Amino acid sequence: MKIHRREFLKTGAALALGAISSPAMSYFHQPKPLRVGLIGTGWYGKSDLFKLIQVAPVDVVGLCDVDKNLLKEAGSLVSQRQQSGKVPALFGDYRKLLSEQKPDIVLIGSPDHWHALQAIDAMKAGAHVYVQKPISVDVMEGEAMVAAARKYKRTVQVGLQRRSTPHLIDAKINVVEAGLLGKISHVEIFCYYHMRNNSNPPVQAIPDFLDYEMWTGPAPLRLYDGLPHRGWWRAFMEYGNGIVGDMCVHMLDAVRWTLDLGWPTRISSSGGIYVQKTGKSNIADTQTAIFEFGNLTAVWQHRTWGPAVDPDYPWGFKIYGDKGVLAGSPYRFDFTPTEGKKIHMDVTYEREKYPEDLKEKDIELHTAPATRGQMLNFLSCIESGNKPVADIEEGHISTASCILANVAMKTGRTLQYDPTKRIVVNDEEATQLLTRAYRGPWIHPTPEGI
């Protein structure tokens, strides 16, 4: 199917995905607004919630955060956004939000090390879940999340919004699926942003408005050296999976979706802290990973120092075919054929349609339409029972592949993951690394135990 761009943009990204069997707008015929809770009221948690409020008549009934200041501010902002004007109930423990408010939908915007427990508990409580990427910090957490979604028959959408980005949907349909690339056998994915926090703050007293014990949860307890919010926690492998877990997951997922790829057959990786050695951060500043998909190889590269290889694409992907190259990013795509006319398309903005975007602090304006598309798709699939475009299983494959790249770098070996047996083939040491130890009293979820 070939869709004219102007016609495509009129229909909207959510419908073009083909993942919605009934019109997204039919959700609005629900007799009562769905009750919504948000866990993690920082930057992206609030941003996701605001996009949901924009596209559906929901009732935000509860917010949870371990930072009382962030929580209070979020309550005020949500009251200004939602139609009722009410301040949602505020909680410091997400389990109380789930038990007391019984939300129909839970958005999870907490740090990565909390995603699995919070998502599984929300599903058990009867909620459908929108969870940010990466879905987990180890592979078995992700397996447990998929198992929970299927057992409790919950719709779980992952915040991998490249799948709902209008210009990238256009590229998938009108370049890749139209056959303009020809035979595809190589992909480059990359990030050259200087996003690694290289500071070295001293140990300090924990402020009285922060429950640091609860913030840490199942992760190792680091000595407190400043508010972990936003960028600082991402500097540590204790809470996430480095730049690969944060940035590669987006582009690997975009390529998998664009090319209809499943699990990689083999994964290898090398890298380390080569340049930025003065700070406390323990994530790699330089890393290469190779994801093999049969006769196609996807190579990841990140450097948090030095210039980007292509200034137009500091973070993105390039898909190579024998008839041309497709470059894509959150901001644009460019198709350069070996013969013929180039195709270019920029990101879609919706400033006029949603002027409140311009009042949102630190908003990523270029991603707002994609997130709204993700939310519409999520709501439609809750109603229809279909799997959303970024279903938990797809989010797990992309997340786990990035985690396995870090395991490959740590062991120095090429890994082959068997998702049926849930082992790394012929590698007991790497198989043991599929599960991270939890700090008590938190208990690591398992696919069998959910």
Number of C-alpha atoms within 10 A of each C-alpha: 6 11 12 9 15 8 9 17 16 8 11 14 25 27 18 17 19 12 17 23 12 15 13 21 12 11 19 15 8 10 7 10 15 17 18 25 30 28 30 25 26 19 18 18 20 25 21 24 25 21 21 22 20 16 16 17 18 20 22 29 21 25 29 29 26 23 23 17 11 18 21 18 12 24 21 14 16 21 15 13 17 18 13 13 13 16 20 23 15 21 20 20 16 21 16 14 23 25 11 11 18 19 23 21 26 29 30 32 26 24 25 24 26 23 23 26 20 22 25 23 17 28 26 18 16 18 26 26 28 26 28 23 25 32 32 30 28 25 25 23 26 26 23 23 29 22 20 26 22 15 13 16 15 21 25 32 30 25 27 27 25 25 26 29 29 29 26 27 23 23 24 20 18 18 21 21 16 13 14 18 21 17 14 19 15 18 22 19 28 25 23 22 17 14 15 23 19 16 12 11 11 10 11 10 10 15 12 9 11 17 16 19 12 14 20 19 17 22 22 15 13 11 12 15 14 15 14 15 14 11 12 16 19 25 24 19 19 21 19 24 26 24 26 29 27 16 21 27 26 27 26 28 26 27 25 20 19 19 14 9 14 13 19 21 14 19 26 22 25 20 18 15 15 12 13 18 11 9 13 14 22 19 21 25 24 19 23 20 24 22 25 18 18 11 8 16 18 22 20 23 21 25 24 21 16 10 12 18 11 9 9 14 20 16 23 25 27 22 22 20 20 14 16 20 23 24 22 28 23 23 18 20 24 18 22 19 18 13 8 9 9 13 14 15 17 16 18 19 15 12 14 9 8 13 10 12 20 13 8 15 10 11 15 13 16 17 20 23 25 28 24 25 27 30 28 26 28 30 27 25 24 20 16 17 14 17 20 26 26 25 21 28 21 21 28 28 23 29 28 27 26 31 25 29 28 25 24 22 21 15 17 13 16 18 25 21 23 12 12 6 8 13 19 20 13 11 15 10 11 21 18 11 19 20 16 16 13 15 14 11 8 12 11 18 20 16 15 9 9 15
